[in-house]
Amino acid sequence: MKKLLLVICLLFIANVNAQNLTEKQKEREKNKVKIYTPDEYDNLQMEFHSGVEAMNLSEEKQNRYTDVVLKYVSKMIRLNDKDQGNTNEEVRTKFSENITKMNAEVKGILSKKEYVMHLENIHKIVYSVNAKLDKLEKE
């Protein structure tokens, strides 16, 4: 639980703390494409956190689960950055592939009931991301 809260705080701080970046980090920041407003991003994180809390995972299981989720989230949030050169279709395909890989990996950690809860929680995020990508394509 503490680890998940720490992760959420770190993600928030990373978005706010752009003034102390190295040149490489500044370049990466310049290439970022943000599809959510800060408030939308916060709400999405809080909703995901609530879903994870509802799973009532042991501390060890939650740590393992969080590690897997973060591994894939860190890959997915860069898919549409300018320096990645992905088309919208490639972003969607790679996003879907990462979700599939993440689900397969967490399935080995969670019970059947917890896994179903994970899928429900992740589905909300997948739906939200796809809706945002649809909106961006129409603009």
C-alpha positions, 0 to 999 in steps of 0.5 A, spaced: 500 500 500 505 504 501 509 503 495 503 504 491 502 511 494 509 512 493 509 511 486 503 515 485 506 521 488 513 520 484 509 520 478 506 526 480 512 529 482 515 527 476 510 531 472 511 538 476 519 537 477 521 539 470 526 545 472 531 540 475 532 536 468 538 534 465 539 535 457 537 528 455 531 529 460 529 536 457 529 533 450 525 527 452 520 532 456 520 537 449 518 530 446 512 528 450 505 528 448 500 529 453 493 526 452 491 528 459 490 535 463 493 534 470 486 534 473 484 528 468 491 524 470 490 525 477 483 523 477 485 517 473 491 515 478 486 515 484 481 511 480 486 506 479 488 506 486 481 505 488 481 499 484 487 496 487 485 498 494 479 494 493 483 488 491 486 487 498 492 485 496 497 483 501 503 487 502 508 482 498 503 481 493 501 488 492 509 490 491 510 485 486 503 487 482 505 494 482 512 493 480 509 489 474 504 495 472 509 500 473 514 496 468 509 497 463 506 503 464 513 506 463 513 503 456 506 505 455 506 513 457 512 514 451 509 511 446 506 517 442 512 522 444 514 525 438 521 522 438 518 515 438 516 516 431 509 512 432 503 513 428 497 513 431 495 506 429 502 504 432 501 507 438 494 503 439 497 497 437 503 497 441 499 500 447 494 494 446 500 489 446 503 492 452 496 491 456 496 484 454 503 482 456 502 486 463 495 482 464 499 475 462 504 477 467 500 479 473 495 473 472 501 469 475 501 474 481 494 474 482 488 470 484 482 469 480 478 473 483 484 479 484 485 478 476 478 479 474 478 485 479 485 487 475 482 486 468 476 491 470 480 496 473 485 496 467 479 496 462 477 503 465 484 506 463 484 502 456 477 505 455 479 512 457 486 512 453 483 510 447 477 515 447 483 520 448 486 518 442 480 518 438 479 525 440 486 527 438 485 524 431 479 528 430 482 534 432 
